[in-house]
């Protein structure tokens, strides 16, 4: 999407008028640039029962000059950022490029700059599709690969704030779309080292962004047994990708984000059922979010120092694959009894979390499509959120709520830790009891959160875990996503990191 912000002036091929309830007629400036015939058509629609401005109501009017879309926004006092964002997304979903690629969105009476920005953000987020592998013959006749050219118009007094808000939203949307692209990529096109290659390509030429790749040989030198064992059964060997933004701004601890990146998950020797296994290309969405976050933070001009770690592997069965009953060494030095090779995400994250401790973290957040149990608990409505730090949990929960990407606090109880530390032959085991499985998975990860210092009095760094198994794809109730990968929590983490 290309966008700009201007005062209320001319109209392009399509004019979108988001209007509030009980508006007898829009201010005259709403109709600036329309022909008399078009103005009469809009006024007639507003005077009729066809459009009352209630939330969710939308009608399209046609005339010789352009198409006019009236979008109902409800009462101004009821409008919140999330509902404005959804309204923008739904408006974008209703458009068709056969009507023209030039769009004017005009905000008039009752609008605040923050709500305008949210509406624009919804449009930008929804302006996405993944059709790179469709031949031209398979694409819709009206499909046009060139982006929409959207101009957002408002009164002069709102232009500065609206421009800044739209630029920020555009940067975040770019990051979200990159994350969706990665999540939607087939596993034969995107494997661990291909992710690393794309990361390096993005960082190339950006003086404030660096990418370091620990390949198969480096993983072995470092004894990163979590990544090594999960990925060794595949011809596409695992790797760790370390991102660093604004290294010259180092002035103390920095945020570190860790993403699970299983580019395809067969379950390994503990093979998954065949039904819907194709969805396991999405199992790298934690690292897709990491990539999208780095794109977004660079785009918004984040000035602070921060780092991220992507733990990339493909979990496949073969004669070289790890097995149930194996005991593996991890980067931390702790040993793990493998009870199920389909509980692999926590093993690669174990190495990533421990590696994060080497970079003086302010806090560590990991994201992972970790457990089906989280989907059972929360459906597709919210990500699960666990933390060892109340302040971090609340800040992350609030940032997620502000983004419309709910993160629901879950219990990190000693009983769940007892389940995963109860192995008789290793330090921990990679599976807890059947019930509360997402909680015992979080408890497993907690065993690999590094401490700030040595000795019995040393405390763990602040850490939070987001289980995005239910929110990374397939969320039909998400207005900003048409289908497939969602790019979840890119915007959440931008709000947390860039706004703190």
ZIJOHU-V851672 format. One record per residue. N is the residue number from 1. RES is the residue in one small letter. NEAR is the number of other C-alpha atoms within 10 Angstrom. Layout:
N|RES|NEAR + N|RES|NEAR
This chain:
1|x|16 + 2|x|12 + 3|x|19 + 4|x|14 + 5|x|20 + 6|x|19 + 7|x|16 + 8|x|22 + 9|x|16 + 10|x|14 + 11|x|23 + 12|x|19 + 13|x|14 + 14|x|23 + 15|x|26 + 16|x|20 + 17|x|22 + 18|x|25 + 19|x|30 + 20|x|24 + 21|x|16 + 22|x|13 + 23|x|15 + 24|x|13 + 25|x|14 + 26|x|16 + 27|x|11 + 28|x|9 + 29|x|14 + 30|x|22 + 31|x|22 + 32|x|15 + 33|x|16 + 34|x|20 + 35|x|14 + 36|x|11 + 37|x|12 + 38|x|20 + 39|x|18 + 40|x|13 + 41|x|16 + 42|x|23 + 43|x|15 + 44|x|14 + 45|x|18 + 46|x|19 + 47|x|14 + 48|x|10 + 49|x|8 + 50|x|12 + 51|x|21 + 52|x|23 + 53|x|22 + 54|x|16 + 55|x|19 + 56|x|14 + 57|x|17 + 58|x|22 + 59|x|12 + 60|x|15 + 61|x|15 + 62|x|13 + 63|x|13 + 64|x|8 + 65|x|15 + 66|x|19 + 67|x|19 + 68|x|24 + 69|x|21 + 70|x|22 + 71|x|25 + 72|x|21 + 73|x|24 + 74|x|20 + 75|x|16 + 76|x|15 + 77|x|8 + 78|x|9 + 79|x|16 + 80|x|13 + 81|x|19 + 82|x|18 + 83|x|21 + 84|x|23 + 85|x|27 + 86|x|24 + 87|x|27 + 88|x|28 + 89|x|26 + 90|x|23 + 91|x|22 + 92|x|20 + 93|x|17 + 94|x|10 + 95|x|15 + 96|x|12 + 97|x|14 + 98|x|10 + 99|x|13 + 100|x|16 + 101|x|18 + 102|x|18 + 103|x|23 + 104|x|25 + 105|x|24 + 106|x|26 + 107|x|24 + 108|x|21 + 109|x|16 + 110|x|11 + 111|x|16 + 112|x|15 + 113|x|19 + 114|x|17 + 115|x|22 + 116|x|27 + 117|x|25 + 118|x|26 + 119|x|26 + 120|x|28 + 121|x|28 + 122|x|27 + 123|x|27 + 124|x|29 + 125|x|28 + 126|x|23 + 127|x|20 + 128|x|22 + 129|x|15 + 130|x|15 + 131|x|13 + 132|x|10 + 133|x|9 + 134|x|9 + 135|x|8 + 136|x|11 + 137|x|7 + 138|x|9 + 139|x|11 + 140|x|8 + 141|x|9 + 142|x|10 + 143|x|11 + 144|x|14 + 145|x|10 + 146|x|10 + 147|x|14 + 148|x|17 + 149|x|15 + 150|x|22 + 151|x|23 + 152|x|23 + 153|x|25 + 154|x|24 + 155|x|16 + 156|x|11 + 157|x|10 + 158|x|18 + 159|x|17 + 160|x|12 + 161|x|15 + 162|x|27 + 163|x|19 + 164|x|15 + 165|x|19 + 166|x|23 + 167|x|19 + 168|x|20 + 169|x|24 + 170|x|23 + 171|x|23 + 172|x|29 + 173|x|28 + 174|x|22 + 175|x|29 + 176|x|29 + 177|x|28 + 178|x|20 + 179|x|29 + 180|x|28 + 181|x|22 + 182|x|27 + 183|x|30 + 184|x|24 + 185|x|18 + 186|x|18 + 187|x|20 + 188|x|10 + 189|x|10 + 190|x|20 + 191|x|25 + 192|x|26 + 193|x|21 + 194|x|14 + 195|x|23 + 196|x|23 + 197|x|13 + 198|x|14 + 199|x|21 + 200|x|18 + 201|x|12 + 202|x|16 + 203|x|19 + 204|x|12 + 205|x|10 + 206|x|11 + 207|x|10 + 208|x|15 + 209|x|20 + 210|x|19 + 211|x|20 + 212|x|14 + 213|x|19 + 214|x|18 + 215|x|18 + 216|x|19 + 217|x|13 + 218|x|13 + 219|x|20 + 220|x|14 + 221|x|10 + 222|x|11 + 223|x|17 + 224|x|27 + 225|x|25 + 226|x|27 + 227|x|33 + 228|x|26 + 229|x|24 + 230|x|31 + 231|x|29 + 232|x|23 + 233|x|22 + 234|x|18 + 235|x|12 + 236|x|20 + 237|x|21 + 238|x|30 + 239|x|29 + 240|x|28 + 241|x|25 + 242|x|22 + 243|x|23 + 244|x|18 + 245|x|24 + 246|x|17 + 247|x|16 + 248|x|10 + 249|x|13 + 250|x|12 + 251|x|9 + 252|x|9 + 253|x|13 + 254|x|19 + 255|x|20 + 256|x|25 + 257|x|30 + 258|x|27 + 259|x|30 + 260|x|31 + 261|x|36 + 262|x|33 + 263|x|31 + 264|x|25 + 265|x|27 + 266|x|21 + 267|x|21 + 268|x|25 + 269|x|19 + 270|x|17 + 271|x|15 + 272|x|14 + 273|x|9 + 274|x|8 + 275|x|7 + 276|x|8 + 277|x|13 + 278|x|13 + 279|x|17 + 280|x|20 + 281|x|25 + 282|x|28 + 283|x|25 + 284|x|35 + 285|x|33 + 286|x|34 + 287|x|31 + 288|x|34 + 289|x|35 + 290|x|29 + 291|x|27 + 292|x|30 + 293|x|29 + 294|x|25 + 295|x|25 + 296|x|27 + 297|x|25 + 298|x|20 + 299|x|18 + 300|x|17 + 301|x|11 + 302|x|17 + 303|x|15 + 304|x|17 + 305|x|20 + 306|x|25 + 307|x|24 + 308|x|26 + 309|x|28 + 310|x|32 + 311|x|30 + 312|x|33 + 313|x|33 + 314|x|31 + 315|x|31 + 316|x|26 + 317|x|22 + 318|x|14 + 319|x|11 + 320|x|13 + 321|x|18 + 322|x|25 + 323|x|19 + 324|x|14 + 325|x|13 + 326|x|15 + 327|x|18 + 328|x|19 + 329|x|19 + 330|x|23 + 331|x|22 + 332|x|20 + 333|x|15 + 334|x|15 + 335|x|18 + 336|x|24 + 337|x|22 + 338|x|23 + 339|x|18 + 340|x|20 + 341|x|27 + 342|x|23 + 343|x|18 + 344|x|26 + 345|x|30 + 346|x|25 + 347|x|27 + 348|x|30 + 349|x|27 + 350|x|26 + 351|x|26 + 352|x|31 + 353|x|29 + 354|x|20 + 355|x|20 + 356|x|24 + 357|x|20 + 358|x|10 + 359|x|14 + 360|x|15 + 361|x|21 + 362|x|15 + 363|x|19 + 364|x|25 + 365|x|23 + 366|x|24 + 367|x|30 + 368|x|27 + 369|x|29 + 370|x|27 + 371|x|22 + 372|x|15 + 373|x|19 + 374|x|26 + 375|x|21 + 376|x|14 + 377|x|17 + 378|x|16 + 379|x|15 + 380|x|21 + 381|x|17 + 382|x|24 + 383|x|32 + 384|x|28 + 385|x|24 + 386|x|26 + 387|x|24 + 388|x|16 + 389|x|14 + 390|x|13 + 391|x|11 + 392|x|19 + 393|x|22 + 394|x|14 + 395|x|14 + 396|x|26 + 397|x|21 + 398|x|18 + 399|x|23 + 400|x|24 + 401|x|16 + 402|x|16 + 403|x|21 + 404|x|21 + 405|x|22 + 406|x|23 + 407|x|27 + 408|x|19 + 409|x|18 + 410|x|18 + 411|x|16 + 412|x|19 + 413|x|12 + 414|x|10 + 415|x|11 + 416|x|21 + 417|x|21 + 418|x|15 + 419|x|19 + 420|x|24 + 421|x|20 + 422|x|13 + 423|x|17 + 424|x|9 + 425|x|11 + 426|x|17 + 427|x|17 + 428|x|23 + 429|x|22 + 430|x|24 + 431|x|23 + 432|x|23 + 433|x|12 + 434|x|9 + 435|x|9 + 436|x|15 + 437|x|20 + 438|x|26 + 439|x|26 + 440|x|26 + 441|x|28 + 442|x|28 + 443|x|26 + 444|x|25 + 445|x|24 + 446|x|21 + 447|x|19 + 448|x|24 + 449|x|26 + 450|x|22 + 451|x|15 + 452|x|16 + 453|x|11 + 454|x|8 + 455|x|8 + 456|x|6 + 457|x|9 + 458|x|11 + 459|x|13 + 460|x|18 + 461|x|20 + 462|x|22 + 463|x|25 + 464|x|25 + 465|x|27 + 466|x|26 + 467|x|30 + 468|x|27 + 469|x|28 + 470|x|24 + 471|x|28 + 472|x|28 + 473|x|25 + 474|x|17 + 475|x|19 + 476|x|12 + 477|x|10 + 478|x|20 + 479|x|22 + 480|x|26 + 481|x|24 + 482|x|21 + 483|x|17 + 484|x|19 + 485|x|27 + 486|x|27 + 487|x|30 + 488|x|27 + 489|x|29 + 490|x|30 + 491|x|27 + 492|x|23 + 493|x|22 + 494|x|23 + 495|x|20 + 496|x|17 + 497|x|20 + 498|x|13 + 499|x|9 + 500|x|7
